[in-house]
Amino acid sequence: MRVYEELFIVRPDAPEEEIDQVIEQLTTLIASQGGNVDKADKWGVRKLAYRVQKRTEGFYVLLQFVAKPETVMEIERRLRVTDLVLKFLTVRIDEKMKKIEKRKKAREKRAARRPAPSVSAPAAPSLEHACLESRSPRAARKNRRNDHGG
């Protein structure tokens, strides 16, 4: 089983009941094939980047689910033949999640090797602050003007 995201764009003039019906059909299909839907978000009507089927807006819906590759093929087939759907995109995200998890473990490992900062030593003043205090007020003003391009 793999983790997928399915983003599809529905006609903006479609009634809410029809959109819910499409989501419900996909959810029952995924469940009947042994998968499960983790998240179903309706993003609402948004402007499209370019015209699709003479429309400039679309209703965006995002489904995140766990399923087999055969199930994804069936979902895409159904979205292709549904007149309500303008466009769709399926992305497998379990590979990305594995990479993120691997990076997180490596980061934690490095943090465990690094010694903890000692609390007993007082913090030293910054070098720049010490240099500015040692100069005369006139030199400090001149230095500030040069730093800020004035």
Secondary structure, 3 states (H helix, E strand, C coil): CEEEEEEEEECCCCCHHHHHHHHHHHHHHHHHCCCEEEEEEEEEEEEEEEEECCEEEEEEEEEEEEECHHHHHHHHHHHHHCCCEEEEEEEECHHHHHHHHHHHHHHHHHHHHCCCCCCCCCCCCCHHHHHHHHCCHHHHHHHHHHHCCC
